[in-house]
Amino acid sequence: MKNLRQKLREKLKMVPAPIWILLAILAVGIFLRTYQFHNWLDFGSDQVNDANRVGAVVKGESPWPLLGPDMSNSGKGGRHNRFRLGPMYYYFEITSAKIFGNAPDKMAYPDMLFGILTIPLLYFFLKKYFSTNLTLALDGIYMISFYSLKVSHSAWNINSIPFFTVLFLLSVLEILVHGREARWFWVVMAGVALGVGVQLHAIMLVLLPALALLACAFSVVKDRRTWISWGAIFLLAVVMNTGQIISEYNTNFRNSEIFLSSVNENGNGGGAGQLLQKFGMDIDCHIESNAYMLTAIGQDQCDFTLTRVAESDISRKFSQKIHDPAFLAGEILSILFSFFGYTYLFYKFKREKIKEKKYFLGLVGIFSAVSFVVLLPVIDPQMRYFIHTFFVPIVFLGLAIDFLSERYSKEYAGLAIILIFIFLVASNLMTLQPIVAQLSAKERSGPDAIALGEMESMAKYMIASSGHQKSIYLISDSSHANFFKSLAYVAAEKNVNILRAKESTLIPQGEAEFYLGSPYAGNQSDAGGNKFDDYKNFSDWTGIYRLAP
């Protein structure tokens, strides 16, 4: 036993220090992404729709789907006429629910897992260019970044995009560098990443195949025999999209028609002026997303500052913002950061002599350029549409650190680098802190966010106050209407039906009636003008009232 302990100690001593640091970063990342996972899980209407579909499969009430989530900005005539992604996201959720249980948080386990695995995967990708110490620091910034943590407690098809994006880029890089000598492991990983990635969002459906074709062309020109690897990659990606292919065959390519018509509708109209405006908006949003993902300063949607100023489209509210010194300083720094990042990336690519590093920079540059082109016709202010570019500002930060280290003395560069990382950690944690406080106090749910734990508390109150009746009628004001689907789902898990009602006069006599609206502030009219005999405030924004019979 003593010899076994001694051998174990000796083996542990042989583990390099960077690996221990990476494990520590991963451990903290796991904690941040799993803490209060059930209670803080985002559970809005989209998640409810997905949970109902997945639950039907798990219960044996429905077959495994051939298509996945629908895209909101597509089609006409309601949800059933929208473009649908591939089914892989649902397959992940169904598999998880079958293993761990048919519950919203259990369905979200794959997103949580891929979010955690992105931390070490990003390390190995960045390590292809940067030094070990700098790579660890960059990976640590990603680990605590507000942007990455914001999606860590939710089930959404876009949440796994960072993992499969980096897996695809790392695999393609290995194939480009090693050509026909590349390990088949990376060929398989590239096929898996491509096959899954195109099923996570419509942007990825265009972006990844475009990148794959460009990389394939470059690779085959350099070494014709690599066509075998690329053939295997595309074949594996097609096999992983079998569900879509079967669906298209059965429906005479209806889903593809919706997709193409949506792209055509968004891409046309307005002529050269419209295209120029979208070009400016695309530049704007890439600049703002680079800064937001790295610092968490700003909003979760683009301001389009440069475009508005150029077009003299300055509202009173926006005018006040651009005259705010802090906002103006942030905009200037954001522009300088992105300008430096893109230009220095190109500069280093031209001068780089080491093949692997040169290909790394080239791949990041091509990825950014293709992303810009793909987003151009469908540019949207929501930052979630830029989730695939999450690593780009991290690469820019690494290049900036290298720039400082190469051009200034160790003392000055070291001080500047320390201050930069302190600022980044502080800005991310300061943005995260109020949201954590809201979630801890169960006061997060509102128009733009719904926490599963808070919905369960609300449903529990209504069920207990109704005398545990099997049906509950719920009236709500317009600002709380988004709570209904989530409340109905969690109540159904307790075999209670929550039914929507427009007004109390339409509710059958003797049934349990509740009103959902603003918190009680001492005024009987707080319940929408209805008489009530009990109430409970759940936050500074929400109150539930048991209406008097």
C-alpha positions as CSV (number, residue, x, y, z in Angstrom):
1,M,0.0,0.0,0.0
2,K,2.9,2.3,0.9
3,N,4.6,1.6,-2.4
4,L,1.4,2.3,-4.3
5,R,1.0,5.7,-2.6
6,Q,4.6,6.5,-3.4
7,K,4.2,5.6,-7.0
8,L,1.1,7.7,-7.2
9,R,2.9,10.7,-5.7
10,E,5.7,10.3,-8.2
11,K,3.3,10.2,-11.1
12,L,1.5,13.3,-9.9
13,K,4.8,15.1,-9.6
14,M,5.4,14.3,-13.3
15,V,2.2,16.1,-14.4
16,P,3.3,19.5,-15.8
17,A,2.2,22.6,-13.9
18,P,0.1,24.0,-16.8
19,I,-2.1,20.9,-16.7
20,W,-2.8,21.5,-13.1
21,I,-3.7,25.1,-13.8
22,L,-5.9,24.0,-16.7
23,L,-7.6,21.5,-14.4
24,A,-8.2,24.3,-11.8
25,I,-9.7,26.5,-14.5
26,L,-11.9,23.6,-15.6
27,A,-13.0,22.9,-12.0
28,V,-14.0,26.6,-11.5
29,G,-15.7,26.5,-14.8
30,I,-17.7,23.4,-13.9
31,F,-18.8,25.0,-10.6
32,L,-20.0,28.2,-12.3
33,R,-21.9,26.3,-14.9
34,T,-23.6,23.8,-12.6
35,Y,-24.3,25.9,-9.5
36,Q,-28.1,26.1,-8.9
37,F,-28.5,24.7,-12.4
38,H,-32.1,23.5,-11.8
39,N,-33.4,26.7,-10.0
40,W,-31.7,29.2,-12.3
41,L,-32.4,27.4,-15.6
42,D,-33.9,29.7,-18.2
43,F,-37.3,28.2,-19.1
44,G,-39.1,30.5,-21.5
45,S,-41.7,29.7,-24.1
46,D,-39.1,28.3,-26.6
47,Q,-37.8,25.9,-23.9
48,V,-41.3,24.9,-23.0
49,N,-42.1,24.0,-26.7
50,D,-38.9,22.0,-26.9
51,A,-39.6,20.3,-23.6
52,N,-43.1,19.3,-24.7
53,R,-41.7,17.8,-28.0
54,V,-38.9,15.9,-26.2
55,G,-41.3,14.8,-23.4
56,A,-43.7,13.3,-26.0
57,V,-40.9,11.2,-27.5
58,V,-39.6,10.1,-24.1
59,K,-43.1,9.0,-23.0
60,G,-43.6,7.0,-26.3
61,E,-46.3,9.3,-27.5
62,S,-44.4,10.5,-30.5
63,P,-41.6,9.1,-32.7
64,W,-38.1,10.6,-32.8
65,P,-38.4,13.7,-34.9
66,L,-36.9,14.1,-38.4
67,L,-36.6,17.9,-37.9
68,G,-35.5,20.1,-35.0
69,P,-36.3,23.6,-33.6
70,D,-37.9,26.2,-35.9
71,M,-36.2,29.5,-36.8
72,S,-38.3,32.5,-35.7
73,N,-37.3,34.8,-38.6
74,S,-38.4,32.5,-41.4
75,G,-41.6,31.5,-43.2
76,K,-45.0,33.0,-42.9
77,G,-48.2,32.0,-41.2
78,G,-47.2,30.9,-37.8
79,R,-44.7,28.5,-36.2
80,H,-45.8,25.5,-38.3
81,N,-44.7,27.3,-41.5
82,R,-41.2,28.2,-40.3
83,F,-37.9,26.7,-41.4
84,R,-36.8,23.8,-39.2
85,L,-33.3,22.9,-38.3
86,G,-32.0,19.4,-38.2
87,P,-33.1,17.2,-35.3
88,M,-29.7,16.6,-33.6
89,Y,-30.4,19.1,-30.8
90,Y,-33.6,17.2,-30.0
91,Y,-31.7,13.9,-30.1
92,F,-29.3,15.3,-27.5
93,E,-32.2,16.3,-25.2
94,I,-34.1,13.1,-25.8
95,T,-31.1,10.9,-24.9
96,S,-30.4,12.9,-21.8
97,A,-34.1,12.8,-20.7
98,K,-34.2,9.0,-21.2
99,I,-31.0,8.6,-19.1
100,F,-31.6,11.1,-16.3
101,G,-35.3,11.7,-16.3
102,N,-38.0,13.6,-18.2
103,A,-37.5,17.1,-16.7
104,P,-36.4,20.5,-18.1
105,D,-33.1,20.6,-16.3
106,K,-32.2,17.0,-17.3
107,M,-32.9,17.9,-21.0
108,A,-30.5,20.8,-20.6
109,Y,-27.6,18.5,-19.5
110,P,-26.1,18.2,-23.0
111,D,-25.9,22.0,-23.3
112,M,-24.2,22.2,-19.9
113,L,-21.8,19.4,-20.9
114,F,-20.7,21.0,-24.2
115,G,-20.4,24.4,-22.4
116,I,-18.0,22.8,-19.9
117,L,-16.0,20.9,-22.6
118,T,-15.5,24.1,-24.6
119,I,-13.1,25.3,-21.8
120,P,-10.4,22.6,-22.4
121,L,-11.1,22.5,-26.2
122,L,-10.5,26.2,-26.5
123,Y,-7.2,25.8,-24.6
124,F,-6.0,23.2,-27.1
125,F,-7.1,25.4,-30.1
126,L,-5.4,28.6,-28.8
127,K,-2.3,26.6,-27.8
128,K,-1.7,26.1,-31.6
129,Y,-0.5,29.7,-31.7
130,F,0.0,31.2,-28.3
131,S,2.4,30.3,-25.5
132,T,1.2,28.0,-22.7
133,N,1.0,30.7,-20.1
134,L,-0.9,33.2,-22.3
135,T,-3.2,30.4,-23.5
136,L,-4.1,29.6,-19.9
137,A,-4.8,33.2,-19.2
138,L,-7.0,33.5,-22.3
139,D,-8.8,30.3,-21.4
140,G,-9.4,31.7,-17.8
141,I,-11.0,34.8,-19.3
142,Y,-13.4,32.7,-21.3
143,M,-14.1,30.6,-18.3
144,I,-15.4,33.5,-16.2
145,S,-16.8,35.6,-19.2
146,F,-20.3,36.9,-18.7
147,Y,-21.2,35.9,-22.3
148,S,-20.3,32.3,-21.8
149,L,-21.9,32.1,-18.3
150,K,-25.1,33.8,-19.5
151,V,-26.0,30.8,-21.7
152,S,-24.7,28.2,-19.3
153,H,-28.1,27.8,-17.4
154,S,-30.4,27.4,-20.4
155,A,-31.4,24.8,-23.0
156,W,-31.2,26.4,-26.4
157,N,-30.0,25.1,-29.7
158,I,-27.4,27.9,-30.1
159,N,-25.7,27.1,-26.7
160,S,-23.6,24.2,-28.1
161,I,-22.3,26.3,-31.1
162,P,-19.1,27.4,-29.3
163,F,-18.0,23.7,-28.7
164,F,-18.7,22.5,-32.2
165,T,-17.3,25.6,-33.8
166,V,-13.9,25.2,-32.0
167,L,-14.0,21.4,-32.6
168,F,-14.5,22.0,-36.3
169,L,-11.7,24.6,-36.5
170,L,-9.2,22.6,-34.5
171,S,-9.9,19.5,-36.6
172,V,-9.6,21.4,-39.9
173,L,-6.4,23.0,-38.7
174,E,-4.9,19.5,-38.0
175,I,-5.9,18.3,-41.5
176,L,-4.5,21.4,-43.2
177,V,-1.2,21.2,-41.4
178,H,-0.6,17.5,-41.7
179,G,-2.4,16.8,-45.0
180,R,-2.6,13.1,-45.9
181,E,-0.7,12.3,-42.6
182,A,-3.5,13.8,-40.5
183,R,-4.9,11.3,-38.0
184,W,-8.3,9.8,-38.8
185,F,-9.4,11.0,-35.4
186,W,-9.4,14.5,-36.6
187,V,-11.1,13.6,-39.9
188,V,-13.9,12.0,-37.9
189,M,-14.1,14.9,-35.5
190,A,-14.4,17.4,-38.4
191,G,-17.2,15.3,-39.9
192,V,-19.0,15.2,-36.5
193,A,-18.6,18.9,-35.9
194,L,-19.8,19.7,-39.4
195,G,-22.7,17.3,-39.2
196,V,-23.9,18.6,-35.8
197,G,-23.0,22.2,-36.3
198,V,-25.2,22.8,-39.3
199,Q,-28.2,21.6,-37.2
200,L,-27.7,24.1,-34.5
201,H,-28.6,27.4,-36.3
202,A,-29.4,28.6,-39.8
203,I,-26.2,30.7,-39.8
204,M,-24.1,27.6,-39.1
205,L,-26.0,25.8,-41.9
206,V,-24.3,28.2,-44.3
207,L,-21.1,29.1,-42.5
208,L,-19.6,25.7,-41.8
209,P,-20.2,24.2,-45.2
210,A,-18.7,27.3,-46.8
211,L,-15.6,27.0,-44.6
212,A,-15.4,23.3,-45.2
213,L,-15.5,23.8,-49.0
214,L,-12.8,26.5,-48.9
215,A,-10.6,24.4,-46.6
216,C,-11.1,21.4,-48.9
217,A,-10.2,23.3,-52.0
218,F,-7.0,24.6,-50.4
219,S,-6.1,21.2,-49.0
220,V,-6.6,19.3,-52.2
221,V,-4.6,21.9,-54.2
222,K,-1.7,21.4,-51.8
223,D,-2.1,17.6,-51.7
224,R,-4.5,15.8,-54.0
225,R,-4.6,12.7,-51.9
226,T,-6.4,14.6,-49.1
227,W,-9.6,14.3,-51.1
228,I,-10.1,11.0,-49.3
229,S,-10.2,12.7,-45.9
230,W,-12.5,15.4,-47.1
231,G,-14.8,12.9,-48.8
232,A,-15.1,11.1,-45.5
233,I,-15.8,14.3,-43.7
234,F,-18.6,15.3,-46.0
235,L,-20.0,11.8,-46.1
236,L,-20.1,11.6,-42.3
237,A,-21.8,15.0,-42.1
238,V,-24.5,13.9,-44.6
239,V,-25.1,10.7,-42.6
240,M,-25.6,12.7,-39.4
241,N,-28.2,14.7,-41.3
242,T,-30.2,11.7,-42.4
243,G,-33.3,12.9,-40.5
244,Q,-33.5,16.1,-42.6
245,I,-32.9,14.2,-45.8
246,I,-35.7,11.8,-45.1
247,S,-38.0,14.7,-44.2
248,E,-37.2,16.6,-47.4
249,Y,-37.9,13.5,-49.5
250,N,-41.2,12.9,-47.8
251,T,-42.3,16.6,-48.1
252,N,-41.0,17.3,-51.6
253,F,-38.3,19.6,-50.1
254,R,-40.8,21.9,-48.4
255,N,-38.3,22.9,-45.6
256,S,-35.6,23.8,-48.1
257,E,-38.1,26.0,-50.0
258,I,-39.0,27.9,-46.8
259,F,-35.3,28.4,-46.1
260,L,-34.5,29.7,-49.6
261,S,-37.5,32.0,-49.7
262,S,-36.6,33.4,-46.3
263,V,-33.0,34.1,-47.4
264,N,-34.2,35.6,-50.6
265,E,-36.7,37.8,-48.8
266,N,-34.1,39.0,-46.3
267,G,-31.4,39.5,-48.9
268,N,-33.3,41.4,-51.5
269,G,-35.1,44.7,-51.4
270,G,-33.8,48.3,-51.1
271,G,-31.1,48.0,-53.8
272,A,-27.6,49.3,-53.3
273,G,-28.6,51.7,-50.5
274,Q,-30.1,48.8,-48.5
275,L,-27.0,46.7,-49.1
276,L,-24.7,49.5,-48.0
277,Q,-26.7,50.1,-44.9
278,K,-26.5,46.3,-44.0
279,F,-22.8,46.5,-44.7
280,G,-22.4,49.2,-42.2
281,M,-24.6,47.4,-39.7
282,D,-22.6,44.2,-40.1
283,I,-19.4,46.1,-39.3
284,D,-21.1,47.8,-36.4
285,C,-22.3,44.5,-34.8
286,H,-19.0,42.7,-35.3
287,I,-17.2,45.5,-33.5
288,E,-19.8,45.7,-30.7
289,S,-20.0,41.9,-30.3
290,N,-16.2,41.6,-30.1
291,A,-16.1,44.1,-27.2
292,Y,-19.2,42.7,-25.5
293,M,-18.1,39.1,-25.5
294,L,-14.8,40.0,-24.0
295,T,-15.7,42.7,-21.5
296,A,-19.5,42.2,-20.9
297,I,-19.8,46.0,-21.2
298,G,-22.7,47.1,-23.3
299,Q,-26.0,45.4,-24.1
300,D,-27.1,42.0,-25.5
301,Q,-28.0,43.7,-28.8
302,C,-26.1,46.1,-31.1
303,D,-26.5,49.9,-30.9
304,F,-25.4,50.3,-34.5
305,T,-23.6,53.5,-33.4
306,L,-21.5,54.1,-36.5
307,T,-24.4,53.4,-38.9
308,R,-26.7,55.8,-37.0
309,V,-24.2,58.5,-36.9
310,A,-23.3,58.1,-40.6
311,E,-27.0,58.3,-41.5
312,S,-27.8,61.1,-39.1
313,D,-30.4,58.7,-37.6
314,I,-30.0,60.0,-34.0
315,S,-33.0,59.8,-31.7
316,R,-33.2,61.8,-28.5
317,K,-32.4,58.8,-26.4
318,F,-29.5,57.8,-28.6
319,S,-28.2,61.3,-28.7
320,Q,-28.0,61.3,-24.9
321,K,-26.0,58.1,-25.0
322,I,-23.4,59.3,-27.5
323,H,-22.9,62.4,-25.4
324,D,-22.2,60.3,-22.4
325,P,-18.3,60.2,-22.0
326,A,-18.3,56.6,-20.7
327,F,-20.4,55.4,-23.6
328,L,-18.3,57.4,-26.1
329,A,-15.0,56.1,-24.6
330,G,-16.3,52.5,-24.8
331,E,-17.3,52.9,-28.4
332,I,-13.9,54.4,-29.4
333,L,-12.0,51.6,-27.5
334,S,-14.3,49.0,-29.2
335,I,-13.5,50.3,-32.6
336,L,-9.8,50.5,-31.9
337,F,-9.8,47.0,-30.5
338,S,-11.5,45.4,-33.5
339,F,-9.5,47.5,-36.0
340,F,-6.2,46.4,-34.3
341,G,-7.4,42.8,-34.1
342,Y,-8.3,42.4,-37.8
343,T,-5.3,44.3,-39.1
344,Y,-2.7,42.8,-36.8
345,L,-4.1,39.4,-37.5
346,F,-3.5,40.0,-41.2
347,Y,-0.1,41.5,-40.5
348,K,1.1,38.5,-38.4
349,F,-0.3,36.1,-41.0
350,K,1.8,37.6,-43.7
351,R,5.0,37.5,-41.6
352,E,4.5,34.2,-39.9
353,K,6.9,31.5,-41.0
354,I,5.8,28.5,-38.8
355,K,3.3,26.5,-40.8
356,E,0.9,25.6,-38.0
357,K,0.8,29.2,-36.6
358,K,0.3,30.7,-40.1
359,Y,-2.6,28.3,-40.8
360,F,-4.1,29.1,-37.4
361,L,-4.1,32.8,-38.2
362,G,-5.4,32.2,-41.7
363,L,-8.2,30.0,-40.5
364,V,-9.3,32.6,-37.9
365,G,-9.2,35.3,-40.6
366,I,-11.1,33.3,-43.2
367,F,-13.7,32.3,-40.5
368,S,-14.2,36.0,-39.6
369,A,-14.5,37.0,-43.3
370,V,-17.0,34.2,-44.2
371,S,-19.0,35.0,-41.0
372,F,-19.3,38.7,-42.1
373,V,-20.5,37.7,-45.6
374,V,-23.0,35.1,-44.2
375,L,-24.5,37.6,-41.7
376,L,-24.7,40.5,-44.2
377,P,-28.1,39.7,-45.7
378,V,-29.7,38.7,-42.4
379,I,-28.0,41.1,-40.0
380,D,-29.8,41.2,-36.6
381,P,-29.0,43.3,-33.5
382,Q,-29.2,40.3,-31.1
383,M,-25.8,39.3,-29.8
384,R,-26.8,35.6,-29.8
385,Y,-26.5,35.6,-33.6
386,F,-22.7,36.2,-33.1
387,I,-22.2,33.3,-30.7
388,H,-20.1,31.4,-33.3
389,T,-17.5,34.3,-33.2
390,F,-17.0,34.1,-29.4
391,F,-13.3,33.1,-29.8
392,V,-12.4,35.9,-32.2
393,P,-12.0,38.6,-29.6
394,I,-10.1,36.2,-27.4
395,V,-7.6,35.7,-30.2
396,F,-7.4,39.5,-30.7
397,L,-6.7,39.8,-27.0
398,G,-3.9,37.3,-27.3
399,L,-2.4,39.1,-30.2
400,A,-2.6,42.4,-28.3
401,I,-0.7,40.8,-25.4
402,D,2.0,39.5,-27.8
403,F,2.2,43.0,-29.4
404,L,2.9,44.6,-26.0
405,S,5.4,41.9,-25.0
406,E,7.3,42.2,-28.2
407,R,7.5,46.0,-28.3
408,Y,7.9,47.1,-24.7
409,S,10.2,46.3,-21.8
410,K,9.2,43.4,-19.6
411,E,8.3,45.7,-16.7
412,Y,6.0,48.1,-18.7
413,A,4.4,45.3,-20.8
414,G,3.9,43.1,-17.7
415,L,2.2,45.9,-15.8
416,A,-0.1,46.7,-18.8
417,I,-1.0,43.1,-19.2
418,I,-1.8,42.7,-15.5
419,L,-4.0,45.8,-15.6
420,I,-5.8,44.5,-18.8
421,F,-6.6,41.1,-17.2
422,I,-7.8,42.8,-13.9
423,F,-10.1,45.0,-15.9
424,L,-11.5,42.1,-17.9
425,V,-12.1,40.0,-14.8
426,A,-13.7,42.9,-12.9
427,S,-15.9,44.0,-15.8
428,N,-17.3,40.5,-16.4
429,L,-17.9,39.8,-12.7
430,M,-19.5,43.2,-12.1
431,T,-21.9,42.5,-14.9
432,L,-22.6,39.1,-13.6
433,Q,-23.1,40.1,-10.0
434,P,-26.6,41.8,-10.2
435,I,-28.0,38.9,-12.2
436,V,-26.7,36.4,-9.6
437,A,-28.2,38.6,-6.9
438,Q,-31.6,38.6,-8.7
439,L,-31.5,34.8,-9.1
440,S,-30.5,34.2,-5.5
441,A,-33.4,36.4,-4.3
442,K,-35.7,34.7,-6.8
443,E,-36.4,38.0,-8.5
444,R,-35.0,37.4,-12.0
445,S,-38.1,36.4,-14.0
446,G,-39.5,39.2,-16.1
447,P,-40.3,40.1,-19.7
448,D,-36.9,38.9,-21.0
449,A,-36.0,36.0,-18.6
450,I,-37.8,33.2,-16.9
451,A,-36.2,31.1,-14.2
452,L,-37.4,27.5,-13.7
453,G,-37.1,27.7,-9.9
454,E,-39.2,30.9,-9.7
455,M,-42.0,29.3,-11.9
456,E,-42.0,26.3,-9.6
457,S,-42.4,28.5,-6.5
458,M,-45.3,30.4,-8.2
459,A,-47.1,27.2,-9.3
460,K,-46.6,25.8,-5.8
461,Y,-48.3,28.8,-4.2
462,M,-51.3,28.6,-6.6
463,I,-51.7,24.9,-6.1
464,A,-51.6,25.1,-2.3
465,S,-53.9,28.2,-2.2
466,S,-56.4,26.5,-4.5
467,G,-56.9,23.7,-2.1
468,H,-55.0,21.4,-4.5
469,Q,-57.7,21.5,-7.2
470,K,-56.8,19.8,-10.4
471,S,-57.6,22.9,-12.5
472,I,-56.6,26.5,-12.0
473,Y,-57.7,29.5,-14.0
474,L,-55.1,32.2,-14.5
475,I,-55.6,35.8,-15.6
476,S,-52.6,37.9,-16.3
477,D,-51.7,41.4,-17.4
478,S,-50.0,41.8,-20.7
479,S,-46.5,42.2,-19.2
480,H,-46.7,38.8,-17.5
481,A,-48.3,36.9,-20.3
482,N,-45.0,35.2,-21.1
483,F,-45.1,33.4,-17.8
484,F,-48.2,31.3,-18.8
485,K,-46.6,28.5,-20.8
486,S,-43.8,28.0,-18.2
487,L,-46.3,27.9,-15.2
488,A,-48.6,25.6,-17.1
489,Y,-45.7,23.2,-17.7
490,V,-44.4,23.0,-14.2
491,A,-48.0,22.7,-12.8
492,A,-48.7,19.8,-15.3
493,E,-45.7,17.9,-13.8
494,K,-47.8,17.9,-10.5
495,N,-50.9,16.8,-12.4
496,V,-52.5,20.3,-12.2
497,N,-53.9,22.1,-15.2
498,I,-53.4,25.9,-15.4
499,L,-55.9,27.3,-17.9
500,R,-55.6,30.8,-19.4
501,A,-58.6,33.1,-18.8
502,K,-59.2,36.6,-20.2
503,E,-61.4,37.8,-17.3
504,S,-63.0,36.4,-14.1
505,T,-66.6,36.5,-15.5
506,L,-65.7,33.8,-18.0
507,I,-64.5,31.4,-15.3
508,P,-66.9,28.7,-14.2
509,Q,-68.4,29.1,-10.7
510,G,-66.4,27.4,-7.9
511,E,-63.2,27.1,-9.8
512,A,-59.8,28.4,-8.5
513,E,-59.0,31.8,-9.9
514,F,-55.7,33.7,-9.8
515,Y,-54.4,36.9,-11.2
516,L,-50.8,37.4,-12.2
517,G,-49.5,40.9,-12.4
518,S,-47.6,43.6,-10.5
519,P,-46.8,43.1,-6.8
520,Y,-49.3,44.2,-4.2
521,A,-48.6,47.7,-3.0
522,G,-51.6,48.2,-0.7
523,N,-54.1,49.0,-3.4
524,Q,-57.1,46.7,-4.1
525,S,-56.8,47.5,-7.8
526,D,-53.4,45.9,-8.0
527,A,-55.1,42.6,-9.1
528,G,-56.3,44.2,-12.3
529,G,-59.5,45.5,-10.7
530,N,-60.5,42.1,-9.4
531,K,-61.4,41.4,-5.7
532,F,-58.9,39.0,-4.0
533,D,-58.7,37.4,-0.6
534,D,-55.0,36.4,-0.7
535,Y,-51.8,37.3,-2.5
536,K,-48.1,36.7,-2.5
537,N,-45.4,39.0,-4.0
538,F,-42.6,37.1,-5.7
539,S,-40.4,40.0,-6.6
540,D,-40.4,43.7,-7.1
541,W,-42.0,43.0,-10.5
542,T,-44.5,40.1,-9.9
543,G,-47.4,39.3,-7.6
544,I,-50.0,36.5,-7.6
545,Y,-53.5,37.1,-6.3
546,R,-56.1,34.5,-5.3
547,L,-59.3,36.0,-6.5
548,A,-62.3,36.1,-4.3
549,P,-65.2,33.8,-5.3
